[in-house]
Amino acid sequence: TLSFANNSTFAAEVDSTVSLSAGADLQKVTGDLNLAGTVNLTLIDLATGGTAVAFAQNTVFSLINYTGAWNLGKFSYSGIALNDGDSFTSGLNIWQIDYDATSGGSNFTGEYVAGNFVNITAVPEPASLLVGGLGLLTLLRRRRG
């Protein structure tokens, strides 16, 4: 069992300059995942010297692979509690968190054990969704005319 106490920190590292298979830390847990109180999540890109790049949209990394139950506790990022499915900005990406995913991400796939995953997924910025949606509407209007 992996238990995080109130006011503890889970520091995860990613590296945007290596292959996705080694692009993020993976914590394997044979047992339950317990998050008590406020558990701070930090996510740091190890790319140095201005070499960091944004991860491609829909890149999925598994931060934790656990075989037991999750106690429904939450991480907090920059002082904001992250509910299942919430998004947060770190580095050059917006990430969405999933505490009980049934499949793993791109990192260390050969290390996975049957169970659940705490995954983060790179999602598009809301502004880019709006611009894309407006572009699609414009295209559709042109086709009608």
Sequence and secondary structure as in RCSB ss.txt:
>XXXX:A:sequence
TLSFANNSTFAAEVDSTVSLSAGADLQKVTGDLNLAGTVNLTLIDLATGGTAVAFAQNTVFSLINYTGAWNLGKF
SYSGIALNDGDSFTSGLNIWQIDYDATSGGSNFTGEYVAGNFVNITAVPEPASLLVGGLGLLTLLRRRRG
>XXXX:A:secstr
 EEE TTEEEEEEE TTS GGGSB  EEESS EEE S EEEEEEE   TT      TT EEEEEEESS B S  E
EETTEEE TT EEEETTEEEEEEEEESS  STTGGG  SSEEEEEEEE  HHHHHHHHHHHHHHHHHHH 
